[in-house]
């Protein structure tokens, strides 16, 4: 049976206040992510349909708090919560000290990450 841990993951790295380690397992990407600062990823969603993430995610919050915004509501997930975020969300807040494990369909996640990287590059270019 395939498996991955934060220590064995071969992808990702340290991105300023975000540490993300990941690997793919049979069509799904598993991310081990932590934040040392509060992060609002809303600007990174620009260019996706409705400027919202279209990739579903399943996860578990190890510590801290996450807030996902939808067109009609916000969902708050805290330490100890297992969660599901359907397409159409914005990662509105990842609090400093938050750590979570995320499971996402790999191909859909790659599409989202490509847009996010383009936005990061544009922000860095000023």
C-alpha angles and dihedrals in degrees: 000000000000118000141170136190133194088260097047097043111117101197134067129031143189115323107181106280093001127079113191126177119179148162137178124252117189096320098328129096117221114203127193103197135177134177129211093186135034108272129196107192094188093111091053091061094062110125097028116110106290086355087277133118110263096193119097117227136194118197154153126230110223094181140348130018138294128195121198119191123211129183090264106025151003125244121207121202123187139183111309095023123126109205148182124209114192122207114289100056135125120211092232098173138011106178122222108268093031118139126178144163115229131194117198137165100265099223095047090047092052090056091051093045091052090059092044092052091049089053093047091051091049091049091049091049089056 
